Amino acid sequence: MIPYINTRTFGSGPRPALAIHCSLGHAGAWRGVAAALEDQVTLYAYDLPNHGQSGDWDGQGIMHDTATAMALKVMDGISADPIDIIGHSFGATVALRLAIEHPGRVRSVAMYEPVYFAPAMADDPGFRTRYAADTSDFDAAIDAGDSVAAARAFNRAWAEGPAWADIPDQTRAYMADRIHFVRDSGPFLAEDSAGLLAPGRFERARMPALLMGGATSRWAAEVNGAIARRLPRVTSHMFDGIGHMGPVTNPEAVAAVWSEFLARG
């Protein structure tokens, strides 16, 4: 069952685009990117399940399937024609899945550090070991039922913003309340529950694709590289001095690269 979907619209440009935010974020995270492109793109952003003002995942099946079904429903309300999609982190994995499973509906796909680890794990078994070691604090906290410690560990691994103690109480509570979303993402992100790595699946995504990443991110080069090797028409861009949260911390830079990409197709 698809939960209630909350959407926000930014800009008034002639080109409609779907935007999908990262784990523990919300649709408003795209405000900066949209402001830089307000005359070029009308950006339709939705809150993922358990995020913002959207409804919660009901725990049935695979959570990534629900997030993807929500995206398709939003697309139904935007246009019957193929549209551009941009996603960040978890949202970028949904964008990639849409491009592979529904290529006729996607004009182009832009992804900032999709956390789809399965290709990197398939290419290099050592990646799984390194990733498990880097996320051991998070896993231990989740297993112990300590959502605050898990959110702190997750923030330390992925964010480039203030220290946990300096984050407002309301934001910390928002993250801790939703931290199980990260564990629930695992069947798709690490185990490829949708079977995208099966022969011939990636080849379906023949639209222009853009893979972006931050040079200071710990896993961007390996994960983006594994995905790029599989996409038929991909352009890659790495931002110097920027990390995993680039669309939020440096929206103008991300918007500039995405704008140039859109202008080519």
C-alpha positions as CSV (number, residue, x, y, z in Angstrom):
1,M,0.0,0.0,0.0
2,I,1.3,3.4,-1.0
3,P,1.3,5.9,2.0
4,Y,0.2,9.5,1.7
5,I,2.6,11.5,-0.4
6,N,3.5,15.0,0.5
7,T,5.0,17.1,-2.4
8,R,6.5,20.5,-2.8
9,T,7.0,22.5,-6.0
10,F,9.9,24.9,-6.6
11,G,10.6,27.2,-9.5
12,S,8.6,27.9,-12.6
13,G,10.9,26.8,-15.4
14,P,9.6,25.1,-18.6
15,R,11.3,21.8,-17.8
16,P,9.6,19.6,-15.2
17,A,11.8,17.5,-13.0
18,L,11.3,15.1,-10.1
19,A,13.6,15.5,-7.1
20,I,14.1,12.8,-4.4
21,H,15.9,13.6,-1.2
22,C,18.3,11.7,1.0
23,S,17.6,9.5,4.1
24,L,16.6,11.5,7.2
25,G,16.0,14.6,5.0
26,H,12.8,16.0,3.4
27,A,11.7,17.6,0.2
28,G,12.8,21.0,1.4
29,A,16.4,20.0,1.0
30,W,16.1,20.8,-2.7
31,R,15.3,24.5,-2.1
32,G,18.8,25.7,-2.8
33,V,19.2,23.7,-6.0
34,A,15.8,24.8,-7.2
35,A,16.5,28.5,-6.5
36,A,19.5,28.4,-8.7
37,L,17.5,26.9,-11.5
38,E,14.1,28.5,-11.0
39,D,13.8,29.8,-14.5
40,Q,15.0,26.6,-16.1
41,V,13.2,23.9,-14.1
42,T,10.0,23.3,-12.2
43,L,11.1,21.0,-9.5
44,Y,8.6,18.5,-7.9
45,A,10.0,17.1,-4.7
46,Y,8.3,14.6,-2.5
47,D,8.9,13.4,1.0
48,L,10.0,9.8,1.2
49,P,8.0,7.4,3.4
50,N,8.5,8.1,7.1
51,H,9.9,11.5,6.2
52,G,8.6,15.1,6.2
53,Q,4.8,15.0,6.0
54,S,4.4,11.8,4.0
55,G,2.9,8.8,5.6
56,D,4.9,5.9,7.0
57,W,5.9,2.7,5.3
58,D,3.6,-0.1,6.6
59,G,6.5,-2.6,7.0
60,Q,5.2,-4.9,4.4
61,G,7.5,-6.1,1.6
62,I,10.6,-4.1,0.7
63,M,10.7,-0.5,1.8
64,H,12.6,0.6,-1.4
65,D,9.7,-0.7,-3.5
66,T,7.3,1.6,-1.6
67,A,9.6,4.6,-2.1
68,T,9.8,3.9,-5.8
69,A,6.0,3.4,-6.1
70,M,5.6,6.8,-4.5
71,A,7.9,8.4,-7.1
72,L,5.9,6.8,-9.9
73,K,2.7,8.2,-8.5
74,V,4.2,11.7,-8.3
75,M,5.4,11.4,-11.9
76,D,1.8,10.4,-12.9
77,G,0.7,13.8,-11.7
78,I,3.5,15.8,-13.4
79,S,3.4,14.7,-17.0
80,A,2.6,11.9,-19.4
81,D,5.8,12.7,-21.2
82,P,9.3,11.6,-20.0
83,I,10.7,13.9,-17.4
84,D,14.1,14.6,-15.8
85,I,14.9,13.1,-12.4
86,I,17.5,14.1,-9.8
87,G,18.2,12.3,-6.6
88,H,20.6,12.5,-3.7
89,S,22.0,9.5,-1.7
90,F,19.0,7.2,-1.0
91,G,16.9,9.3,-3.4
92,A,19.5,8.8,-6.1
93,T,19.0,5.1,-5.8
94,V,15.3,5.5,-6.4
95,A,16.2,7.7,-9.4
96,L,18.5,5.0,-10.8
97,R,15.9,2.3,-10.3
98,L,13.3,4.4,-12.2
99,A,15.7,4.9,-15.1
100,I,16.3,1.1,-15.3
101,E,12.8,-0.2,-14.7
102,H,10.8,2.6,-16.4
103,P,13.1,4.1,-19.1
104,G,10.3,5.3,-21.2
105,R,9.3,7.7,-18.4
106,V,12.7,9.2,-17.8
107,R,14.1,11.9,-20.0
108,S,17.4,12.1,-18.1
109,V,18.6,11.0,-14.7
110,A,21.0,12.9,-12.4
111,M,22.4,11.3,-9.2
112,Y,24.4,12.7,-6.4
113,E,26.2,9.9,-4.7
114,P,23.6,7.1,-4.9
115,V,24.2,4.8,-2.0
116,Y,23.5,1.7,-4.0
117,F,26.4,-0.4,-2.6
118,A,25.5,-3.6,-4.4
119,P,27.5,-2.9,-7.6
120,A,30.6,-2.0,-5.6
121,M,30.3,-5.1,-3.5
122,A,29.9,-7.2,-6.7
123,D,33.0,-5.7,-8.3
124,D,35.1,-5.9,-5.1
125,P,34.2,-8.3,-2.3
126,G,36.5,-6.4,-0.1
127,F,34.2,-3.4,-0.3
128,R,31.6,-5.2,1.8
129,T,34.2,-5.9,4.5
130,R,35.3,-2.3,4.6
131,Y,31.8,-0.9,4.6
132,A,30.8,-3.2,7.5
133,A,33.8,-2.0,9.5
134,D,33.0,1.6,8.8
135,T,29.4,1.2,9.9
136,S,29.9,-1.1,12.9
137,D,29.0,1.6,15.4
138,F,25.7,2.3,13.6
139,D,24.9,-1.4,13.4
140,A,25.7,-2.0,17.1
141,A,23.5,0.9,18.1
142,I,20.6,-0.2,16.0
143,D,20.9,-3.7,17.3
144,A,20.8,-2.4,20.8
145,G,17.7,-0.3,20.1
146,D,19.5,2.9,20.8
147,S,18.1,5.2,18.1
148,V,19.9,8.3,19.3
149,A,23.3,6.6,19.2
150,A,22.5,5.2,15.8
151,A,21.5,8.6,14.4
152,R,24.7,10.1,15.9
153,A,26.8,7.4,14.2
154,F,25.0,7.8,10.9
155,N,25.4,11.6,11.0
156,R,29.2,11.2,11.8
157,A,29.6,8.9,8.8
158,W,27.7,11.0,6.2
159,A,27.3,14.6,7.2
160,E,29.8,17.5,6.9
161,G,27.8,19.9,9.1
162,P,28.0,20.7,12.8
163,A,28.9,18.1,15.4
164,W,26.0,16.1,16.9
165,A,26.0,18.2,20.1
166,D,25.6,21.4,18.0
167,I,22.6,20.2,16.0
168,P,19.3,21.6,17.3
169,D,17.3,19.2,19.5
170,Q,14.3,19.1,17.1
171,T,16.6,18.0,14.2
172,R,18.3,15.4,16.3
173,A,14.9,14.0,17.4
174,Y,13.7,14.0,13.7
175,M,16.8,11.9,12.7
176,A,16.6,9.5,15.7
177,D,12.9,8.9,15.1
178,R,13.6,7.9,11.5
179,I,16.9,6.1,11.8
180,H,15.4,2.6,11.3
181,F,14.7,3.8,7.7
182,V,18.5,3.3,7.1
183,R,18.4,-0.3,8.3
184,D,15.2,-0.9,6.3
185,S,17.0,0.3,3.1
186,G,19.5,-2.6,3.3
187,P,17.7,-5.2,1.2
188,F,17.9,-3.0,-1.9
189,L,21.1,-1.0,-1.2
190,A,23.3,-3.8,-0.3
191,E,21.5,-7.0,-1.4
192,D,20.0,-5.8,-4.7
193,S,16.5,-6.9,-3.8
194,A,15.2,-5.6,-7.1
195,G,17.7,-7.5,-9.2
196,L,19.1,-4.5,-11.0
197,L,22.5,-6.3,-11.4
198,A,21.0,-9.1,-13.4
199,P,22.3,-9.2,-17.0
200,G,20.7,-6.6,-19.3
201,R,19.0,-4.6,-16.6
202,F,21.3,-1.5,-16.6
203,E,21.4,-1.5,-20.4
204,R,17.8,-0.5,-20.3
205,A,18.7,3.0,-19.0
206,R,19.8,4.5,-22.3
207,M,18.8,8.1,-21.5
208,P,21.6,10.6,-20.5
209,A,22.8,10.0,-17.0
210,L,24.8,12.2,-14.7
211,L,26.7,10.8,-11.7
212,M,28.0,13.5,-9.2
213,G,30.0,13.1,-6.1
214,G,32.1,14.9,-3.5
215,A,35.8,14.4,-3.4
216,T,35.8,14.3,0.4
217,S,33.2,11.6,0.6
218,R,34.4,8.2,1.9
219,W,32.6,5.9,-0.6
220,A,31.7,8.1,-3.5
221,A,34.5,7.1,-5.9
222,E,34.0,3.4,-5.5
223,V,30.2,3.4,-5.6
224,N,29.9,5.9,-8.3
225,G,32.5,4.1,-10.3
226,A,30.8,0.8,-10.1
227,I,27.5,2.3,-11.2
228,A,29.1,4.3,-14.0
229,R,30.7,1.2,-15.5
230,R,27.3,-0.2,-16.0
231,L,25.4,2.7,-17.5
232,P,25.3,3.1,-21.3
233,R,25.3,7.0,-21.5
234,V,26.9,8.4,-18.3
235,T,28.7,11.6,-17.5
236,S,30.6,11.8,-14.2
237,H,31.6,14.8,-12.2
238,M,33.5,15.0,-8.9
239,F,33.4,18.2,-6.8
240,D,36.6,19.2,-5.1
241,G,36.2,20.2,-1.4
242,I,32.6,18.9,-1.2
243,G,31.3,15.9,0.6
244,H,28.2,13.6,0.6
245,M,25.7,16.4,1.4
246,G,26.6,18.5,-1.6
247,P,23.1,19.3,-2.8
248,V,22.4,20.8,0.7
249,T,25.8,22.4,1.5
250,N,26.7,23.6,-2.0
251,P,23.5,23.8,-4.0
252,E,24.7,26.4,-6.5
253,A,27.7,24.2,-7.5
254,V,25.5,21.1,-7.9
255,A,22.8,23.1,-9.8
256,A,25.4,24.5,-12.2
257,V,26.6,21.0,-13.2
258,W,23.1,19.7,-13.5
259,S,22.1,22.8,-15.6
260,E,24.9,22.2,-18.0
261,F,23.9,18.5,-18.2
262,L,20.3,19.4,-18.9
263,A,21.3,21.9,-21.6
264,R,22.9,19.1,-23.6
265,G,19.8,16.9,-23.9
